[in-house]
Amino acid sequence: MTTATAPDAARLRALEARVAELEAERATLTALVDARGEELAVAARMLRARAATMTGVVDAITRQSVVGTDLDGVVRVWNPGAERLLGAPRAAVVRRRRITDFHDPAELGGRGLEALVRTAAECGSDVRDWTYVAADGTRRTVSVAVTPRSDGSGPGGGRDGWTFVGTDMTEVRAAERLKDQFVALVSHELRTPLSSVLGYLELVLDDPDLGAGTRRHLGTVQRNAARLERLVGDLLFTAQVEAGRFALTPGEVDLAALLRAAGESAQVTADGAGVTLAVTAPASGPVVPGDALRLGQAVDNLVSNAVKFTPRGGRVELGLGAVGSPAGGEVSIEVRDTGVGIPGAERAGLGTRFTRATTAVRAGVPGVGLGLSITHAIAAAHGGRLELASTEGRGTTATLVLPR
């Protein structure tokens, strides 16, 4: 038997040591693989649970349709609300149909999915009414909220598809149209007899032999008839706005003159209510393009509200402001009061017809909630806006902002 030489024995020991190192590394790697495998299994279970939860939430929504699509509009998610609204089972739609298949083609204007998602792509979301066409051909008016969808798997973690959440507004919109038609019809039918009443009252009041007491009583009748006529006019105006028949008579409007006229018109009412009315306006102010009659109506509404909602001893101030350079930018009419104010939570809704602040109701201030909605409409028609800043119990500043 041959005895190993010293160099061979050294090499053998080195090999044995290397094998031991490799065995240790293999054991470490095996442990790491096992640990990573357990982590992946836990992550997979969590993802499945999360997916099940989301599916359960979406499936629990039965009053709204929830439709998820890929970037091409092919349906990937179709909840029970969508089945109920559009009359198509999930199995017949998912991966088989596009969201555009259920829209009125005339509303899409030949642009397909782009018509539905363009605003959402630019602004992050979009809510508007669309006409859905169900499987049986039934047409429904649906308020649809569109948002981009991303699960992080898209290019660079970007957009992967779209989510469409729809609420059936068919009956609501039909009721609104009936209400508008009723308001317009009643207002129109009231205007003719009211004009006749006011005309004959004016003739009677011109009689020099009329007694003082009778004249006083008839004056009260005349004021209330005139108030009713203004209300009828407001109702007709709001009906025109809702019907899209609100037109402007273009011209050049001197806002300083407009402000002074509004102050003069409200002065008698302010004096009677014990409210100080102060107007700060230059001899000639900025001139803007617009309808002088409608802008005057908007400012009159703001001043009338300020006087009505300011208790005796309070103050109303009218002034002009400007935003941007004198040659461009915007100009504003500001009406500030020290009145009852508007609760913060109610401020956004005051542009809606027949909506009044709770502070006005508690104070017993008469009104029907049309003034601000009319002013909002007039401002928007001129490319401007109405801004309200208010502190409950301390007053309100209404700012009518107009482009120069």
C-alpha positions in Angstrom: 0.0 0.0 0.0 1.4 3.4 -1.0 1.6 6.0 1.6 0.4 9.5 0.6 3.1 12.1 0.4 2.9 15.3 2.5 1.8 17.5 -0.4 -1.0 15.1 -1.3 -2.2 15.0 2.3 -2.2 18.8 2.3 -4.3 19.0 -0.8 -6.7 16.5 0.6 -7.2 18.4 3.7 -7.8 21.6 1.6 -10.4 19.8 -0.5 -12.1 18.5 2.6 -12.2 22.0 4.1 -13.6 23.4 0.8 -16.3 20.7 0.8 -17.2 21.7 4.3 -17.4 25.3 3.4 -19.6 24.5 0.4 -21.8 22.3 2.6 -22.2 25.2 5.0 -23.0 27.7 2.2 -25.5 25.2 0.7 -27.2 24.9 4.1 -27.3 28.7 4.4 -28.8 29.0 0.9 -31.3 26.3 1.6 -32.4 28.1 4.7 -32.7 31.4 2.8 -34.7 29.7 0.0 -37.0 28.2 2.6 -37.4 31.6 4.3 -38.0 33.4 1.0 -40.5 30.7 0.0 -42.4 31.1 3.2 -42.4 34.9 2.7 -43.6 34.5 -0.8 -46.3 32.1 0.4 -47.4 34.6 3.0 -47.4 37.4 0.4 -49.4 35.3 -2.0 -52.0 34.5 0.7 -52.2 38.2 1.6 -52.7 39.1 -2.1 -55.4 36.5 -2.5 -57.1 37.7 0.7 -56.9 41.3 -0.5 -58.2 40.3 -3.9 -61.0 38.4 -2.3 -61.8 41.4 -0.1 -61.9 43.8 -3.0 -64.0 41.4 -5.0 -66.4 41.1 -2.1 -66.6 44.9 -1.7 -67.2 45.4 -5.4 -69.8 42.6 -5.5 -71.6 44.1 -2.5 -72.3 47.2 -4.5 -75.6 46.6 -6.1 -77.0 50.1 -6.5 -74.1 51.4 -8.6 -72.5 49.8 -11.6 -68.7 49.3 -11.2 -67.0 48.5 -14.5 -63.2 48.0 -14.8 -61.5 47.9 -18.2 -58.1 47.6 -19.6 -56.5 50.5 -21.6 -58.5 49.5 -24.7 -61.8 49.5 -22.9 -62.2 45.7 -22.7 -64.2 44.9 -19.6 -62.3 43.1 -16.8 -64.6 43.9 -13.8 -68.4 43.7 -14.0 -70.2 43.9 -10.6 -73.8 42.9 -9.8 -74.8 46.6 -10.0 -73.7 46.6 -13.7 -75.6 43.3 -14.3 -78.7 44.8 -12.8 -78.4 48.2 -14.6 -77.4 46.8 -18.0 -79.1 43.4 -18.0 -76.0 41.5 -19.0 -74.4 38.6 -16.9 -70.8 38.8 -16.0 -69.8 35.7 -17.9 -71.2 37.2 -21.1 -69.3 40.5 -20.7 -65.9 40.1 -19.0 -63.1 39.8 -21.7 -65.8 39.7 -24.3 -67.3 43.2 -24.5 -66.0 46.8 -24.4 -67.5 49.5 -22.2 -68.3 51.5 -25.3 -70.7 48.7 -26.4 -73.1 49.9 -23.6 -73.0 53.7 -24.5 -75.2 55.7 -26.9 -73.0 55.9 -30.0 -74.3 59.4 -30.8 -72.8 60.7 -27.5 -69.4 59.2 -28.3 -69.3 61.1 -31.5 -67.2 58.5 -33.3 -64.4 58.9 -30.8 -65.0 55.7 -28.9 -63.3 55.2 -25.6 -61.4 58.6 -25.9 -64.7 60.4 -25.5 -65.2 58.7 -22.1 -61.7 58.9 -20.7 -60.1 62.0 -22.1 -61.0 64.4 -19.2 -60.1 61.7 -16.6 -56.8 61.2 -18.4 -56.0 64.9 -18.2 -57.5 65.8 -14.8 -57.3 62.5 -12.9 -61.1 62.0 -12.7 -64.3 63.0 -14.5 -68.0 62.9 -13.5 -70.8 63.5 -16.0 -74.1 62.1 -17.3 -74.0 59.5 -20.1 -76.7 57.5 -21.7 -76.3 53.7 -21.1 -78.0 51.3 -23.4 -78.9 48.0 -21.7 -78.9 44.6 -23.3 -82.6 44.9 -24.1 -82.2 48.3 -25.7 -83.5 50.3 -22.6 -81.8 53.7 -22.3 -80.8 55.0 -18.9 -79.3 58.3 -17.9 -76.3 57.5 -15.7 -73.9 59.7 -13.8 -70.6 58.1 -14.4 -67.4 58.7 -12.4 -64.3 57.8 -14.5 -60.9 57.3 -12.9 -57.6 55.8 -14.2 -56.8 52.4 -12.7 -53.2 51.2 -11.9 -52.0 48.0 -10.3 -48.4 48.9 -10.8 -47.8 46.4 -13.5 -48.1 48.9 -16.4 -45.1 50.5 -18.1 -43.2 52.3 -15.4 -46.0 51.6 -12.9 -48.3 53.8 -14.9 -51.9 53.6 -16.0 -53.3 50.1 -16.6 -57.0 50.7 -17.3 -60.1 52.6 -16.3 -62.8 52.3 -13.6 -66.3 53.5 -14.4 -68.7 53.9 -11.4 -72.3 54.6 -12.6 -75.3 55.8 -10.7 -78.7 55.6 -12.4 -80.1 59.1 -12.6 -83.0 58.4 -15.0 -85.8 59.1 -12.7 -84.0 62.0 -11.0 -83.3 63.8 -14.3 -86.9 63.2 -15.5 -88.2 64.7 -12.2 -85.9 67.7 -12.7 -87.1 68.3 -16.2 -90.8 68.1 -15.0 -90.0 70.5 -12.2 -88.4 72.9 -14.6 -91.3 72.7 -17.1 -93.7 73.2 -14.2 -91.8 76.3 -12.9 -91.6 77.8 -16.4 -95.3 77.1 -17.1 -96.6 78.5 -13.8 -94.2 81.5 -14.0 -95.3 82.3 -17.5 -99.0 82.0 -16.6 -98.6 84.3 -13.5 -96.7 87.0 -15.3 -99.6 88.2 -17.5 -102.2 88.7 -14.8 -99.6 90.3 -12.5 -98.7 92.8 -15.2 -102.4 93.6 -15.5 -102.8 94.0 -11.7 -99.8 96.3 -11.5 -101.0 98.3 -14.5 -104.5 98.9 -13.0 -103.0 99.7 -9.6 -100.9 102.4 -11.2 -104.0 103.9 -12.8 -105.9 103.9 -9.6 -103.0 105.4 -7.6 -102.9 108.3 -10.2 -106.4 109.3 -9.1 -106.0 112.7 -7.3 -109.2 112.1 -5.3 -108.0 108.9 -3.7 -108.1 109.0 0.1 -104.9 108.8 2.1 -105.8 105.6 3.8 -106.8 103.9 0.6 -103.7 105.1 -1.1 -101.6 103.6 1.7 -103.3 100.3 1.4 -103.1 100.2 -2.4 -99.4 101.1 -2.1 -98.8 98.0 0.1 -100.7 95.9 -2.6 -98.5 97.5 -5.3 -95.2 96.7 -3.4 -96.2 93.1 -2.8 -97.4 92.6 -6.4 -94.1 94.1 -7.6 -92.2 91.7 -5.3 -94.2 88.8 -6.7 -93.5 89.9 -10.2 -89.8 89.9 -9.5 -90.0 86.4 -8.0 -91.9 85.2 -11.2 -89.1 86.8 -13.3 -86.5 85.0 -11.2 -88.3 81.7 -11.7 -88.5 82.2 -15.4 -84.8 83.1 -15.6 -83.7 80.0 -13.7 -85.9 77.9 -16.0 -84.2 79.5 -19.0 -80.7 78.7 -17.5 -81.6 75.1 -16.9 -83.0 74.7 -20.4 -79.9 76.3 -21.9 -81.8 79.2 -23.4 -80.1 81.9 -21.4 -78.8 84.5 -23.8 -76.8 87.7 -23.2 -77.1 91.1 -24.9 -73.5 92.1 -25.4 -72.2 95.5 -24.8 -69.7 97.5 -22.7 -70.4 97.8 -19.0 -68.9 100.4 -16.7 -68.6 98.6 -13.4 -68.3 101.8 -11.3 -71.6 103.1 -12.6 -73.1 99.6 -12.1 -72.0 99.7 -8.5 -73.3 103.1 -7.8 -76.7 102.2 -9.3 -76.9 99.1 -7.1 -76.2 101.2 -4.1 -78.8 103.8 -4.9 -81.4 101.1 -5.5 -80.7 99.4 -2.2 -80.4 102.7 -0.1 -84.1 103.0 0.8 -84.2 99.3 1.9 -81.0 99.7 3.9 -82.3 102.9 5.6 -85.5 101.1 6.5 -83.6 98.2 8.0 -81.2 100.4 10.0 -78.2 99.2 8.0 -75.4 101.5 6.9 -74.7 101.2 3.1 -71.3 102.5 1.9 -70.3 102.6 -1.8 -66.7 103.2 -2.8 -66.4 103.6 -6.6 -64.4 106.0 -8.8 -66.1 108.4 -11.2 -65.4 106.0 -14.1 -64.3 102.5 -13.4 -63.1 99.5 -15.4 -65.2 98.7 -18.5 -65.9 95.0 -19.2 -67.7 93.3 -22.1 -71.1 92.0 -21.0 -74.8 92.4 -20.6 -75.4 95.5 -18.5 -78.9 94.4 -17.5 -77.9 90.9 -16.3 -74.7 92.1 -14.5 -76.9 94.8 -12.8 -79.3 92.0 -11.7 -76.4 90.0 -10.3 -75.0 92.9 -8.3 -78.5 93.9 -7.1 -79.0 90.3 -5.8 -75.7 90.5 -3.9 -76.5 93.8 -2.3 -80.1 92.8 -1.5 -78.8 89.7 0.2 -76.2 91.6 2.2 -78.8 94.1 3.4 -81.4 91.4 4.2 -78.9 89.3 6.2 -77.4 92.2 8.2 -79.1 93.0 11.5 -80.0 96.6 12.4 -76.9 98.6 13.2 -74.7 96.6 10.8 -72.8 97.7 7.8 -72.7 96.8 4.1 -69.8 98.0 1.9 -69.6 97.9 -1.9 -66.3 98.3 -3.8 -64.2 97.3 -6.8 -61.1 95.2 -6.9 -58.7 94.0 -9.5 -56.5 90.9 -10.2 -53.6 91.0 -12.6 -52.2 94.0 -14.6 -54.4 97.0 -15.5 -54.3 95.9 -19.2 -55.5 92.4 -18.5 -56.3 90.1 -15.7 -59.7 90.3 -13.9 -61.8 92.8 -12.1 -64.1 92.2 -9.2 -67.1 93.7 -7.5 -67.1 93.1 -3.7 -70.0 93.2 -1.4 -69.1 92.9 2.3 -71.5 92.8 5.2 -71.5 92.3 8.9 -74.5 89.9 8.9 -75.4 86.5 10.1 -72.8 84.7 7.9 -72.9 81.3 6.3 -71.9 78.0 8.0 -68.8 76.6 6.3 -70.3 73.3 5.4 -73.2 75.0 3.6 -71.2 77.5 1.5 -70.6 75.2 -1.5 -74.3 74.3 -1.9 -75.7 77.9 -2.0 -75.4 78.1 -5.8 -78.2 75.5 -6.0 -81.8 76.7 -6.6 -84.1 77.0 -3.6 -81.2 76.4 -1.2 -80.9 78.7 1.8 -78.4 78.9 4.7 -79.6 77.7 8.0 -78.5 81.0 9.5 -80.9 82.9 7.2 -83.7 80.5 8.2 -83.1 80.8 11.9 -83.0 84.6 11.5 -86.4 84.5 9.9 -85.1 86.4 6.8 -87.7 86.0 3.9 -86.6 84.5 0.6 -86.8 81.4 -1.6 -83.1 80.7 -2.4 -82.9 81.9 -6.0 -80.7 85.0 -5.8 -77.3 83.3 -5.5 -78.1 80.6 -8.1 -79.0 83.4 -10.6 -75.9 85.3 -9.8 -73.8 82.2 -10.3 -75.4 81.6 -13.7 -74.8 85.2 -14.8 -71.2 85.2 -13.6 -70.5 81.9 -15.5 -72.2 83.2 -18.7 -69.7 86.2 -18.6 -66.7 83.9 -18.2 -66.4 84.9 -14.5 -67.3 83.4 -11.2 -68.8 84.1 -7.8 -66.7 83.6 -4.7 -68.1 83.6 -1.1 -66.0 84.1 2.0 -67.9 84.0 5.3 -67.7 83.6 9.0 -70.8 82.5 10.8 -72.1 85.3 13.0 -69.6 87.8 11.7 -70.5 88.5 8.0 -70.0 87.6 4.4 -67.9 88.9 1.5 -69.4 88.1 -2.0 -67.0 88.7 -4.9 -68.2 88.8 -8.5 -65.1 88.2 -10.6 -65.2 89.1 -14.3 -62.5 89.0 -17.1 -61.5 92.4 -18.4 
